[in-house]
Amino acid sequence: MSWDLTALLNAADPQAVLAERNLWLVRLLEWLRHAPGDETAAGTPRPVVRLKHLLNVLERHPEHARAFAEVIAGVWHEVDAVALFAEVGFAPRMALWHEALGRLRRRLLPATADTRDLAALFELLFDDERDEDWIAAIDDELLGRLSLLFAAAPDDGWRVEMRAAITVLISHVHAAGLSGALRVRMDGPLLQDRPFHQLPSAWEAVERALRPRDAEALGPALHYLRGLLDRCRAAALTVPDHLEAHGVSVDLMFSIEQLTARIDRIEALLACLVSGQPRRELLRLVAGLVRVVHERRSLRTLFSRHYSLLARKVAERSAETGEHYITRNRAEYRDMLVRAGGGGLVIAGTTFVKFLVMMLGFSAFWAGLWAGVNYAVSFVIVHLLHWTVATKQPAMTAPAMAEKLLNLERDEGVQGFVDEVTHLVRSQVAGIVGNLAVVGPVVLAVQGLCWGAFGAPLVGDKEARYVLHSLELAGASLLFAAFTGTLLFASSLVAGWVENWFVFHRLDSAIAWNPRLVALLGRARAQAWSRWWRANVSGMAANISLGLMLGLVPALLGFVGLGLEVRHVTLSTGQLAAAVGALGLGVMGTWAFWSCVLCIAGIGVLNVGVSFFCAFRVAMRSRGVRLADRQRVYAAIRTRLWRAPLSFLLPPR
């Protein structure tokens, strides 16, 4: 509904119920932003031009000015303004997900003008994020004329509400600073003079000097309070450094942001109370509140801000593990081939257990669960024996690679990174070759032994023909291989998150020094267990989560009609070898067999490529690598590939 100015001024009714007066104010702001007409001025926002026009009209019509001012004074008298100054921009509880649900509710549910909460009314009045710009553009002359709109309001009404708001904010900062979760993570020397303890009494001294204003006492008291606030902020800002070293908590990061934002709000309110030009400070405060209101509506901003540190920490922890999978010389290359061969040996057994699970005829969920347990047990055995499965490497090595992207200012840094890329690709080649060189012959040999001993292979003709059909090049196996790559990447995220959780809660220290565990295991064994879990928690989490996801995720997606399957290059090779062992070597001369071979090659590329790409992108974003630097890196890699392609396959002499 569009309103012209005359209709709005005629509708100003100081005797109306509060909801109608609130709604009238909302429509007035809508008129400032969207009223028809072509009022413009060079460099002046249209709402400011309309505000000047409104004041011109009110100055010519005192009766409208009187009604206008009485409406504003009545609303101010009946609403709670403390909430506006002390609560807008802050979560009622120091919990990230509670704040996320609150933002979602505000986005989805309509707000009402029937409210006595000025904070809620403020969001209705300034629902356009561009309001901040035109409010900040109000000049001193127009700011002085705005007093006409507030002529009926008490001169010191806003001061009373601001003092109450500061009391609320001080209590929040005081409580948060003394909470155990934050206090134990703050820098000890910054807490020696107990700044958080002294905040309430320091504010009381300032408040006494403000009622009535005692300039002689106000100066020292205000200086002391501001010094305490600075020390509180400095202490709070040491918490992220502690979290970086000892494990990240997004809830604690959210609490720190809320604490420092409340300190900033206290300082903004103090500036309004003690400034020689309070109107300008009030205008600056209102513009800031408009910005905060719209920031609080964004879920994306909330999560990107608070999960960025966790993403970086997860990437860093994966990077530490990933370094073990990168070979840089011939000795390490040969060692990778040997360890990959051991992984292929274990996966050969995994292949036969998978066929056994399929033959038992479980329902979809239980078949998926036991298949996942089979994979998880196999991957854990590989990990404990210090062997490797090639497809688990990329998601771990990608963060280690991204860590090298931090020194790209010079060409030497770019070339150093390209060297790391060649090392990585060679490592992947060695891992896949070692896996496939063992899993295929071992599975084929077991099938042959069973033919000789029992007259029939472990994997029969029916299962073998199903393998040839499921791995044909024209089927959906390549799509499934890309899907498997995302699961490989997801397992690296689980590993990084679990290790961060383990470190954050100091479980390694708990294992080493818990009285019951020390009494049960003995001191030496407890400390040995502590070191073992600290070194292996990431690998155990990665292997167990990957195994269970490979088995369960396709089964769970099948319940909702998504017929996705997993295609793992090493397992697929073992299955194809089992099929050859069941159908005879003659099948190797058919197109069906070679179609499967080509498909397995594509599966290997997609398993490795998709998981590496996902992990690499997350790691780059977590480190803030610029787009221009990425393009320089890509160009350098293409140049190396053109000039020395064999360097990506074989190590230098």
ABEGO torsion letter per residue (X at the ends): XBBBAAAAAAABBAABBAAAAAAAAAAAAAAAAABBEABBBBGBBAAAAAAAAAAAAAAABAAAAAAAAAAAAAAAAABBAAAAAAABGBBABBBAAAAAAAAAAAAABBBBABBABAAAAAAAABABAAAAAAAAABBAAAAAAAAAAAAABBAAAAAAAAAAAAAAAAAAAAAAAABAAAAAABBAAAAAAGAAAAAAAAAAAAAAAAOBBBAAAAAAAAAAAAAAAAAAAAAAAAAAAAAAAAEBBAAAAAAAAAAAAAAAAAAAAAAAAABABAAAAAAAAAAAAAAAAAAAABAAAAAAAAAAAAAAAAAAAAAAAAAAABBABAAAAAAAAAAAAAAAAAAAAAAAAAAAAAAAGBBAAAAAAAAAAAAAAAAAAAAAAGBBBAAAAAAAAAAAAAAAAABAABAAAAAAAAAAAAAAAAAAAAAAAAAAAAAAAAAAAAAAAAAAAAGBBABBAAAAAAAAAAABAABAAAAAAAAAAAAAAAAAAAAAAAAAAAAAAGAAAAAAABAAAAAAAEAAAAAAAAAAAAAAAAAAAAAAAAAAAAAAAAAAAAAAGBBBBBBBAAAAAAAAAAAAAAAEAAAAABAAAAAAAAAAAAAAAAAAAAAAAAAAAAAAAAAGBBAAAAAAAAAAAAAAAAABAAAAABBBX
